[in-house]
Amino acid sequence: MFYGLNKFIKRILPKQLFYRSLLIVALPVILLQITISIVFFDSLWIKTNIGMTRALVGEIKTFIKLYNSEDADKIYLESTFEENMDIDVIYFQKKKFSEVMNEKWYSPIDRSLRRELKSKKLKYWFDTSKFKNTVNLKVEGNDGYFEFFIPRERLTSTSVRIFALWITLPAFLIIAIAIIFLKNQTRPIKKLAEISKKFGRGEEIDEFVPSGASEIRQAGYEFEKMRKRILRHLNQRSEMLSGISHDLRTPLTRMKLQLALIKDKNIVDRFSNDIDEMEKMLNEYLQFSSESNKEQTEKFEFNELIQNVITQFNNDLITFNKGNYFLFNGRKLSIQRCLNNLIENSTKYANKIEISLNVLKSNILIFIEDDGLGIPIQERENVFKPFYKIDKSRSEKNSSVGLGLSISSDIIRSHGGKIELGESKLGGLKVVISLPF
């Protein structure tokens, strides 16, 4: 039971830190104001109104009783009552009033007046809303009825408006100050989150300068240290691998020259194929490494990029279902290389290829499906490893060195996305690329 209640409360609470903090500040203020208002209305305002109404009804009943007496000076009684009580009264002899009233159950004045008139056993009719500052009351007499025009302040205290003003203005002022303060406190957190998001997508960012409270500053400093360590590690790795790849070209060139001196053609052909394959690996990695290090992020339209890649293949069997117009911020040439690798793989092993783009709320999905042989489930993780080949003979036939999917995966992950393989509705392989924005 408590687990379900806790889960329900978590679901209805705001998700953002700013609104949660504002709720912590505003909720006690609102509850305090509601409590004070209830206590005020119950113990002071309503009780005061009841006392004022009771006194007024008592005065009216006394006036009617004196007026109905045989020896009463009615004219003198009316003038004295109007002058001292500030109530205008008109007597309608031998007439009756309509008993139909527009009662307002939600009005405290109506409820108090109705209760007191009933307790005095008077036959009455009243209207508290016809006039702005006056209450119209009719009470039955012995031979007709009396109509009273009573000032509203005789029935209720007008201080409630001042009270309501003074109780709401400070609350709004406190909440407004809290909003300004909380915005200043949450701004550094949002800035740190935005910088982390950009760095996770592989975008080029300037040096981050932490701000805000000491805990937030500490988190910012630690993030900046981590970012520099990661960049230093990536640069060292790329430079080392590029250096190794570049240095290997020299022995490969010497091996080619030595093969030219060998007269056995079978041996020459066998070693030449191995050397050519090694050279392809080195060239492909060096090209990818140089492009990744030099390329800057830029905004580009994704539908246009995919269409340009498809056009290069000049294949009528490749269809593209365009998505909504969308500008993406990333390394355009790297993503183009990734898509080119994936589509090229499909053209090697399939005939029909379908590509579609779907723009969601926080990311974009690219689907590449074909009717080829597909990839077994147990091999779908392995194919993203560098130089891994499912079928060596088939790979050699199609001039593959086993780096295409590895490079494509590296490009997508460097943008903060992911790439997955599945079953295509066409019977072959389905590649799903998800990129956040």
Steps between C-alpha positions, in 0.01 A plus 500: 500500500772746605709405198210579266433831677868592483506417129188714440652797686822471297298499178307819580798692639688728257811348340720810473713619793377861466133407541575253780692766691223754434248249634708460819495878550148581381305209650564591869417865424174403330404255776576764766287759319212254462519407871505865609210580265289211635570597859423866424174429319384241751596664828479869416325601183211251495436530875510878474251491212269272697509736798430805281214323319348382828506853641344643182219243490434569868470872428263434208280268707489758782399770250222284353372410848488866604343603169221244536409618850170697526634813670816534282577827323583339168636812328727584792611137527591483129698826505683407820586154366628641170698775671668290771533165324584638151236267352232619258161339559177505299174348618261356242157465659270217393754367249697178472846437354618216280668221695717390205864582575823466308689334785875474474613202710867592458460852651582527875276811527199315355553200727535711816199720419280202412597315817427795729169590333381140535605490866284808568205331321457780249351467154756665273644569157839655428746573221867568572622542141251742342677805644874536543510644854145432616305192604130495417289323770124448519332376819131425545303711752146474645323666207761529222876484485808710577776563246840584646804637314797406716862611446716196424753592770228431760517132400865437422846635575676666209844430648503164321615672180793662675582168665487317168725764344758480776501123507539450123748776414778373735446145371540610139801711595670205676430266207629758247824541699530120522457466121779755434729334755433145376555600136843634592577179690383258229656690206855360566357147523320540166818642348704203628239257363503673159882491482499130600242427232705674230820327611322164499395562138859574406444873434787747537449707816698781663652470845222479757507760781300372802268733692231486768511339843818330624363148437405589143839666443673185629298285258591739217871489582496119513317487165758730340785283633330187368439661159866595464615151602267337247610735220866442586447123497314508167765720338780276626322189374430651158855632465649167604285295262553749219875485559500121500288487185724753329821321603371165372486638148882490475542123563202433273669692222823301555302174492351604165847563360627166626201318347592649164828303517333165565444292187236259638171652383281305746694626800500855362123499447429360847723750682383788279137444606597508868705814455218670306254412778732644766543815295123542469465469877767763560360741239147467630598559862731792413223666300250456786750624760593813304135589431395453866780718637455792261121514454293756691130475587252680277126517439364312199170366369477122548265417210732679261807319636342155460379587149852609398646171627239296309563697180866397502404133458286564190278203591126509419431218749585729794186679627487778758199598712573856610414626848421852622739783416760491774830680570755290689816627669788256452800400290346485155779316314530235772125425495510496119787248516300287748191492277714433195661197672164355604331548162807366320486184714134455404573543128766225521268236645147612403296625205215704649579763765255721689612802705270707722541792741280565804535813715383444860478733799860470618679293236492393136476144370649380171395158368699318230335172391592256224405159360848349530642212701482685832723442801443217755388616847814363668722702265327841524719623783822360352467676163565836667845382611792626286617261225236240591359298208209256516587324175858561398458373146193715445676804645803457280279466197340836580833669588410551868764550768259482796512869603180638346252413779760572768559851364125557455433397860781725625356799310147449636617444858721810485179697427334349811287259297481127448481256210312168513442209263176305458273310263374689195144477372661437160660181633856627544677733743356806671737768631350747751694818577386721788651848542404742780461874445 
